[in-house]
Amino acid sequence: MQNHFDLFHLPQHFALDMSALDQAFHEVQNQVHPDKFIIATGAEKRVAMQWATRANEAYQTLKSPFKRAAYLCELNGVDLQSESNTAMPLDFLMQQMEWREALEDAKAAKDIAGLDKLDAALRDARKTEIAQIGALLDAGDFVQAAQGVRQLMFLEKFGDEISRIFEALDA
C-alpha cells in the first residue's frame, strides 16, 4: 500500500514544502471529488470516497509536524512506545514540573499575562524540539527522533491544556 508521501508524490523527509503538499492534496482531491462521480456506479462512488478519506488523513498527518514525525518513525520501523516508554531526560521532566506549577498558579489567579508567558515559552520549546526532531529524521536517526517525538507529545498535550484554560477564562 502506498504511504502518505507517495500518495502526494513528495519526498519522504521531515522537511516538507508545505505549498507543494497543499497543491498535491488539492490535485488528489480534484480527482476523487464526488461531483466527478455523479453518474458513476455505487462501487465507483465508494472507491472515490475511500480515496478522498485517505487523502484527507494523509494530508492531516503530513501537515502536522508532530504527526509527520511520528509517521516517519513508524514508516522506518521505530515504534514510538508512547504508552510503555515514558522515560524522559531529567531536565525535560524538571521543566514540565515547573510549567505545571506555573500553569496551576496562573489558572488559580486567572492571570492572563502569566498564561501568555507560559504559552510563549511552550511555543519556543516546541519549535526547538521540532527542529531537533526534523534534523534527526532527515539524518536517518529514527530511534533518537522517536525520543524527541515522545517529548513533543508531552508539549502538545500541555499546549492543549493551556488552550483549554484560556477558553475557560474567556467564557
Number of C-alpha atoms within 10 A of each C-alpha: 5 7 12 22 18 11 16 21 13 14 11 15 17 21 15 16 12 11 9 13 18 13 12 18 19 17 13 16 18 13 14 21 17 16 11 12 16 11 10 13 9 11 9 14 19 14 12 20 17 13 17 20 14 14 21 15 13 20 21 14 17 21 16 11 21 20 16 24 27 26 21 23 22 14 14 13 11 16 14 20 11 14 7 7 10 12 11 13 10 9 9 11 14 12 11 16 12 10 17 16 12 16 21 13 14 18 18 9 10 15 14 15 10 16 21 14 12 19 18 12 13 19 15 12 14 20 14 13 19 20 15 15 26 22 16 19 24 15 12 15 15 25 17 15 27 24 20 23 27 21 20 23 17 17 18 16 11 18 17 12 14 20 14 12 19 17 10 11 12 8 6
